[in-house]
């Protein structure tokens, strides 16, 4: 180390030490005198506040006593007339002095002649004996008397004042005074930011305090030093154990004492501020003393610091940052090389972002193409699947051998599995394409829970599982159908993958939201897999792709529907201990409960004439066979004109029209049904069947007032709808005949 550098450090320490030491000593002296002066000023101010408060309360009490004494002047007349006059005067007193609640006039023997009250009925000549009342005894002796404080109904403090009779009067007035005004006066006394005032009686019992609870508890403050002192300001402890500075002032008339208290920390805040200022000055002095040394080091440290900052900005990804060093030496050359490196990295980063953007667009286009392909494939596959389902339904109605029936059941199971896969694929494609629009509404969550119980209770019991749904009266705001699909998929997975134990479905409120919780005792989900389970076709512990364990699309649909509705889905699971799925939904406003749906009668009269329109021969033959098995007379056609031609041979109106939505030459089932209704001038019952599940087709059918069944159609569902439409038609015909 050089001598110059050593001397520089020594003088810096010496000069800085002398300056800091001198300022520190001056600060100590200033702090001492400031502490002494502040304490005296605070004590004087506290005493003044106590005196002012005591004077204010004392004057108020004296004013009340004077008002009472004024109305107790000797009466010119005696008897009932005089008492009525005095009652009138007491009533005026109650109106003028709100603090007086009751006032009694006692005769010279202590008998009650008159009672006027705010809360009770006035009583004249009751004769109640008050001769042993301490106030009466003192008043007869010519002394003003205040009773100990008491509480009415445990809420507000009162005192009873006995006013002696004036010369020439033989009566004594006893008045019950509400001390609430004392509490209000105490509240208005400001003692700094956190200080306060309170009042105690002659025994040290609390009369008024900002914390009314202490008054109601009949607190005894007689042991406090500030109560016993009854003099100038003192340092003491409050009832709560806080160090305070307190001052008290007596009240002559009732013998009470007003005490004001302020925390010492607040009272001596000026001293603390002085010490703070001293510390700031000391720090500034140290900074000024060190500046000389820093000036020399800065010429070397500043460029190095600039390079360090540049490296940190570069590491944070801010590639447009440039280092500025103008020293004319090697450090400036190093900064130039650093800036050149940052420029090169920035160019590489821009090229990489362009490539990522291009790949992202390509993936988006591929995803849209996939969604369109799935939707189109689903529509085209539903046609033969629908026909196959109808043929299987016909076979079920035929007498078959055991082996044939087993084969039909396997075919039916395969058809159901393919139909489920098509529905799931279509749901995924519609959600990805943004074709699903939620319709939120307020509804009771119990309706959803009841459907979960109806749908999954039996299948859970068949596996030997306990299945419990906890009722709830809460309402939620969501799309009822989409939310039900989310919960149903989660419950279905729980039933499918739980081997023993049970499943609980319930709700719990959390602020403005409601958590729908599904708990199971299944195998659990590893922590590293809890996010992957929401991917398409991803299944845990199903390497054989067993269809009985699902297709791996249920939770993928849950994830997409939850993001569409803005709901949050959370998974909590431990391996071997089960899983908990939590769906968080906004709470709704309770309204009128919906009426339960009535069961649909499924009887179909034999000989029912059905006009069937479908341009697909395979589906048309399947539908015709199934309807014929149900006892219907079927006219099958590929168009409306062909159906009219076939119906002409029956010489009667069709009882029902069933049409596929998409027909040849761009026509639709809606047009075909309308053509038949126009031809026969009748509002024929009808419904549509379609493999197109887009929301536009559904809205068009709803606009025309037509039911729409999606292919492949479950035979029982179609039979129920057919029976419902025929029943409605018969009911309408009966009403028309009666009218």
LINPEDA-V104267 format. One record per residue. N is the residue number from 1. BURIAL is + if it has 9 or more other ideal C-beta (glycine too) atoms within 8 Angstrom, else -. D_FIRST is the distance of its C-alpha to the first C-alpha in Angstrom with 2 decimals. Layout:
BEGIN
[[N,BURIAL,D_FIRST] [N,BURIAL,D_FIRST]]
END
This chain:
BEGIN
[[1,-,0.00] [2,-,3.85] [3,-,6.72] [4,-,8.64] [5,-,6.85] [6,+,6.94] [7,-,10.48] [8,+,11.39] [9,+,11.07] [10,-,12.93] [11,-,15.64] [12,+,16.10] [13,-,16.81] [14,-,18.99] [15,+,21.08] [16,+,21.49] [17,-,22.55] [18,-,25.08] [19,+,26.61] [20,+,26.94] [21,-,28.34] [22,-,30.89] [23,+,32.07] [24,+,32.35] [25,-,34.50] [26,-,36.66] [27,+,37.14] [28,+,38.30] [29,-,40.84] [30,+,42.06] [31,+,42.39] [32,-,44.49] [33,-,46.93] [34,+,47.10] [35,+,47.98] [36,-,50.70] [37,-,52.19] [38,+,52.09] [39,+,53.85] [40,-,56.57] [41,-,57.06] [42,+,57.27] [43,+,59.73] [44,+,61.91] [45,-,61.85] [46,+,62.74] [47,+,65.61] [48,-,66.87] [49,+,66.88] [50,+,68.79] [51,+,71.35] [52,-,71.87] [53,+,72.39] [54,+,74.75] [55,+,76.74] [56,+,77.09] [57,+,78.34] [58,+,80.55] [59,-,82.18] [60,+,82.87] [61,+,84.54] [62,+,86.57] [63,-,87.72] [64,+,89.00] [65,+,90.79] [66,-,92.43] [67,+,93.63] [68,+,95.16] [69,+,96.73] [70,-,98.24] [71,+,100.14] [72,+,101.43] [73,-,103.67] [74,-,107.15] [75,+,109.53] [76,-,112.76] [77,-,114.66] [78,-,114.62] [79,-,115.34] [80,-,114.31] [81,-,114.26] [82,+,111.75] [83,+,109.53] [84,+,109.62] [85,+,108.58] [86,+,105.74] [87,+,104.67] [88,-,104.44] [89,+,102.28] [90,+,99.97] [91,+,99.62] [92,+,98.51] [93,+,95.97] [94,+,94.46] [95,-,94.14] [96,-,92.49] [97,-,90.14] [98,-,88.50] [99,+,86.94] [100,+,90.43] [101,+,91.51] [102,+,94.72] [103,+,96.87] [104,+,99.79] [105,+,102.50] [106,+,103.81] [107,+,106.97] [108,-,107.13] [109,-,107.70] [110,+,104.71] [111,+,106.73] [112,+,105.18] [113,+,107.19] [114,+,104.98] [115,+,101.90] [116,+,100.15] [117,+,97.21] [118,-,94.95] [119,-,95.03] [120,-,98.50] [121,-,102.08] [122,+,103.30] [123,+,105.61] [124,+,108.30] [125,-,109.92] [126,-,108.28] [127,-,108.77] [128,-,105.67] [129,-,105.06] [130,+,101.73] [131,+,102.89] [132,-,100.29] [133,+,97.40] [134,-,94.94] [135,+,94.62] [136,+,98.41] [137,+,98.69] [138,+,95.99] [139,+,97.48] [140,+,100.97] [141,-,99.47] [142,-,98.12] [143,-,94.41] [144,+,92.16] [145,+,90.82] [146,+,88.03] [147,+,88.16] [148,-,85.16] [149,+,83.42] [150,+,84.93] [151,+,84.34] [152,-,86.85] [153,-,86.51] [154,-,83.05] [155,-,81.49] [156,+,81.82] [157,+,81.94] [158,+,85.08] [159,+,86.44] [160,+,90.06] [161,+,90.85] [162,+,94.15] [163,+,95.41] [164,+,98.08] [165,+,101.34] [166,+,102.00] [167,-,104.77] [168,-,108.07] [169,+,106.72] [170,-,107.46] [171,+,104.76] [172,+,101.15] [173,+,98.71] [174,+,96.24] [175,+,93.64] [176,+,91.03] [177,+,87.90] [178,+,85.23] [179,+,81.80] [180,+,80.12] [181,+,79.72] [182,+,77.55] [183,+,75.26] [184,-,75.12] [185,+,74.28] [186,+,71.48] [187,-,70.04] [188,-,69.98] [189,+,67.96] [190,-,64.34] [191,+,61.74] [192,+,58.38] [193,-,57.51] [194,-,58.30] [195,+,60.35] [196,+,64.10] [197,+,67.28] [198,+,70.12] [199,+,73.42] [200,+,74.87] [201,+,78.33] [202,-,79.32] [203,-,78.67] [204,+,75.17] [205,+,76.32] [206,+,74.62] [207,+,76.81] [208,+,74.52] [209,+,70.99] [210,-,69.10] [211,-,69.15] [212,-,72.94] [213,-,72.63] [214,+,71.74] [215,+,74.90] [216,+,77.07] [217,-,75.73] [218,-,77.16] [219,+,73.76] [220,+,73.76] [221,+,70.94] [222,+,72.49] [223,-,69.75] [224,+,66.93] [225,-,65.59] [226,+,65.94] [227,+,69.66] [228,-,70.38] [229,+,68.51] [230,-,70.66] [231,-,68.77] [232,-,65.57] [233,+,62.59] [234,+,61.06] [235,-,58.20] [236,+,59.78] [237,-,59.86] [238,+,61.91] [239,-,64.46] [240,-,61.83] [241,-,59.36] [242,-,57.04] [243,-,55.65] [244,+,57.42] [245,+,58.42] [246,+,62.22] [247,+,65.03] [248,+,68.80] [249,+,71.96] [250,+,75.56] [251,+,78.53] [252,-,81.65] [253,+,84.40] [254,+,83.62] [255,+,81.35] [256,+,78.33] [257,+,74.64] [258,+,72.12] [259,+,68.51] [260,+,65.45] [261,+,62.13] [262,+,58.66] [263,+,55.61] [264,+,53.15] [265,-,50.26] [266,+,52.11] [267,+,53.40] [268,+,49.97] [269,-,48.34] [270,-,47.59] [271,+,45.45] [272,+,43.54] [273,-,43.15] [274,+,41.76] [275,+,39.18] [276,-,38.30] [277,+,37.89] [278,+,35.66] [279,-,33.44] [280,-,33.33] [281,+,32.40] [282,+,29.60] [283,-,28.21] [284,-,28.58] [285,+,26.82] [286,+,23.83] [287,-,23.91] [288,-,24.21] [289,+,21.29] [290,+,19.02] [291,-,20.43] [292,+,18.31] [293,+,15.05] [294,-,17.05] [295,-,18.44] [296,-,15.29] [297,-,14.55] [298,-,18.26] [299,-,18.58] [300,-,16.76] [301,-,17.94] [302,-,21.55] [303,+,22.62] [304,+,21.25] [305,-,23.10] [306,+,26.17] [307,+,26.22] [308,-,25.90] [309,+,28.77] [310,+,30.80] [311,+,30.50] [312,-,31.67] [313,+,34.58] [314,+,35.56] [315,-,35.58] [316,-,37.79] [317,-,40.27] [318,-,39.67] [319,+,39.89] [320,-,40.51] [321,+,37.00] [322,-,35.01] [323,+,31.32] [324,-,30.71] [325,+,27.54] [326,-,27.81] [327,-,24.59] [328,-,26.29] [329,-,23.91] [330,-,23.75] [331,+,23.38] [332,+,26.72] [333,-,28.32] [334,+,27.23] [335,+,28.78] [336,-,31.97] [337,-,32.32] [338,+,31.86] [339,+,34.64] [340,-,36.88] [341,-,36.59] [342,+,37.50] [343,-,40.51] [344,-,41.74] [345,+,41.50] [346,+,43.38] [347,-,46.21] [348,-,46.55] [349,+,46.65] [350,-,49.43] [351,-,51.48] [352,-,51.18] [353,-,52.32] [354,-,55.32] [355,-,56.32] [356,-,56.05] [357,-,58.17] [358,-,60.77] [359,-,60.98] [360,-,61.31] [361,-,64.24] [362,-,65.85] [363,-,65.58] [364,-,67.06] [365,-,69.96] [366,-,70.50] [367,+,70.56] [368,+,73.12] [369,-,75.22] [370,+,75.07] [371,+,76.26] [372,+,79.10] [373,-,80.08] [374,+,80.16] [375,+,82.26] [376,-,84.69] [377,+,84.89] [378,+,85.50] [379,+,88.38] [380,-,90.01] [381,+,89.65] [382,+,91.08] [383,+,94.47] [384,+,95.39] [385,+,93.63] [386,+,95.83] [387,+,98.96] [388,+,97.96] [389,+,97.48] [390,+,100.93] [391,+,102.55] [392,+,100.90] [393,+,102.21] [394,+,105.70] [395,+,105.49] [396,-,104.56] [397,-,107.85] [398,-,109.92] [399,-,111.37] [400,-,109.16] [401,-,108.98] [402,-,106.15] [403,-,104.30] [404,-,104.80] [405,+,103.51] [406,-,100.42] [407,-,99.81] [408,+,100.25] [409,-,97.76] [410,-,95.18] [411,+,95.82] [412,+,95.45] [413,-,92.14] [414,-,90.84] [415,+,91.96] [416,-,90.19] [417,+,86.96] [418,+,87.04] [419,+,87.85] [420,+,84.91] [421,+,82.61] [422,+,83.97] [423,-,83.46] [424,+,79.86] [425,+,79.07] [426,+,80.69] [427,+,78.78] [428,+,75.49] [429,+,76.47] [430,+,77.67] [431,+,74.51] [432,+,72.27] [433,+,74.40] [434,-,74.29] [435,-,78.09] [436,+,78.13] [437,-,78.12] [438,+,77.79] [439,-,80.17] [440,-,78.64] [441,+,80.88] [442,+,80.94] [443,+,82.82] [444,+,83.06] [445,+,80.91] [446,+,83.73] [447,+,85.76] [448,+,83.02] [449,+,82.72] [450,+,86.50] [451,+,86.58] [452,+,83.86] [453,+,86.04] [454,-,89.19] [455,-,87.54] [456,+,85.56] [457,+,87.27] [458,-,89.92] [459,-,87.61] [460,+,85.24] [461,+,88.16] [462,-,89.42] [463,+,86.12] [464,-,86.42] [465,+,83.56] [466,-,83.45] [467,+,83.13] [468,-,82.57] [469,+,82.17] [470,+,81.06] [471,-,82.97] [472,+,81.15] [473,-,82.42] [474,+,79.38] [475,+,79.65] [476,+,77.22] [477,+,76.72] [478,+,76.70] [479,+,78.97] [480,+,81.42] [481,-,82.22] [482,+,78.68] [483,+,77.32] [484,+,80.18] [485,+,79.29] [486,+,75.68] [487,+,76.77] [488,+,79.63] [489,+,77.37] [490,+,74.99] [491,+,77.92] [492,+,79.56] [493,+,76.46] [494,+,76.33] [495,+,79.98] [496,+,79.60] [497,+,76.57] [498,+,77.30] [499,-,79.27] [500,-,79.72] [501,+,79.09] [502,+,79.45] [503,+,78.26] [504,+,77.79] [505,+,77.76] [506,+,76.97] [507,+,75.05] [508,-,72.64] [509,+,71.69] [510,-,68.07] [511,-,67.84] [512,-,69.51] [513,+,69.75] [514,+,71.86] [515,+,70.65] [516,+,73.34] [517,+,72.41] [518,+,73.86] [519,+,73.02] [520,+,74.24] [521,+,73.95] [522,+,73.53] [523,-,71.19] [524,+,68.19] [525,+,65.70] [526,-,62.38] [527,-,59.32] [528,-,58.43] [529,+,61.96] [530,+,62.49] [531,-,61.69] [532,-,63.35] [533,+,66.73] [534,+,67.16] [535,-,67.26] [536,-,70.63] [537,-,72.52] [538,+,69.80] [539,+,71.27] [540,+,69.78] [541,-,71.58] [542,+,74.34] [543,-,73.77] [544,-,77.56] [545,-,77.76] [546,-,80.59] [547,-,82.25] [548,-,83.16] [549,-,79.47] [550,+,79.21] [551,+,77.91] [552,+,74.28] [553,+,74.79] [554,+,75.32] [555,+,71.72] [556,+,70.88] [557,+,73.59] [558,+,72.23] [559,+,68.77] [560,+,70.21] [561,+,72.65] [562,+,69.99] [563,-,67.73] [564,+,70.82] [565,+,71.75] [566,-,68.20] [567,+,68.49] [568,-,65.79] [569,+,66.55] [570,-,64.40] [571,+,64.71] [572,-,63.87] [573,+,64.78] [574,-,64.10] [575,-,65.52] [576,-,68.64] [577,-,68.86] [578,+,70.08] [579,+,68.89] [580,+,68.88] [581,+,69.19] [582,+,68.63] [583,+,69.91] [584,+,68.75] [585,+,71.33] [586,+,71.64] [587,+,74.23] [588,+,77.42] [589,-,79.90] [590,-,82.97] [591,-,86.25] [592,-,89.73] [593,-,89.88] [594,-,91.34] [595,-,94.72] [596,-,94.84] [597,-,96.37] [598,-,99.89] [599,-,100.86] [600,-,102.42] [601,-,105.87] [602,-,106.01] [603,-,109.76] [604,+,111.06] [605,-,114.83] [606,-,116.50] [607,-,117.64] [608,+,114.81] [609,+,114.74] [610,+,111.23] [611,+,110.38] [612,+,107.48] [613,+,105.67] [614,+,103.07] [615,+,102.73] [616,+,101.20] [617,-,104.19] [618,+,102.42] [619,+,101.19] [620,+,104.58] [621,+,106.48] [622,+,104.18] [623,+,104.61] [624,+,108.36] [625,+,108.74] [626,+,106.71] [627,+,108.58] [628,+,111.88] [629,-,110.99] [630,+,110.49] [631,+,114.07] [632,+,113.31] [633,-,115.39] [634,+,112.80] [635,+,113.18] [636,+,110.25] [637,+,109.44] [638,+,106.69] [639,+,107.13] [640,+,108.73] [641,-,111.74] [642,+,112.37] [643,+,112.15] [644,+,114.73] [645,-,117.01] [646,+,116.72] [647,+,117.29] [648,-,120.48] [649,-,122.22] [650,+,121.42] [651,-,123.14] [652,-,120.82] [653,-,117.46] [654,+,114.45] [655,+,113.12] [656,+,109.51] [657,+,107.45] [658,+,104.46] [659,+,102.54] [660,+,99.46] [661,+,97.06] [662,+,96.64] [663,+,99.96] [664,-,101.02] [665,-,100.93] [666,-,98.12] [667,+,100.27] [668,-,99.05] [669,+,100.65] [670,+,100.48] [671,+,102.74] [672,+,105.07] [673,+,105.48] [674,+,106.10] [675,+,108.72] [676,+,110.60] [677,+,110.56] [678,-,111.90] [679,-,114.57] [680,+,115.90] [681,-,115.18] [682,-,113.66] [683,-,110.27] [684,+,110.01] [685,+,107.44] [686,+,104.74] [687,+,101.24] [688,+,98.84] [689,+,97.15] [690,+,94.16] [691,+,91.47] [692,-,89.35] [693,+,87.10] [694,+,85.35] [695,-,85.17] [696,-,87.23] [697,+,90.23] [698,+,90.02] [699,-,89.92] [700,+,92.87] [701,+,94.92] [702,+,94.11] [703,-,95.15] [704,+,98.53] [705,-,98.94] [706,+,98.97] [707,-,97.42] [708,+,95.17] [709,+,94.75] [710,+,92.00] [711,+,92.90] [712,+,93.24] [713,+,95.35] [714,-,96.00] [715,+,99.84] [716,-,99.90] [717,+,97.85] [718,+,100.19] [719,+,103.26] [720,+,102.00] [721,+,101.44] [722,+,104.84] [723,+,106.57] [724,+,104.80] [725,+,105.91] [726,+,109.49] [727,+,109.67] [728,+,108.48] [729,+,111.11] [730,-,113.89] [731,-,112.84] [732,-,112.94] [733,-,116.35] [734,-,117.76] [735,-,116.55] [736,-,118.11] [737,-,121.43] [738,-,121.61] [739,-,120.92]]
END
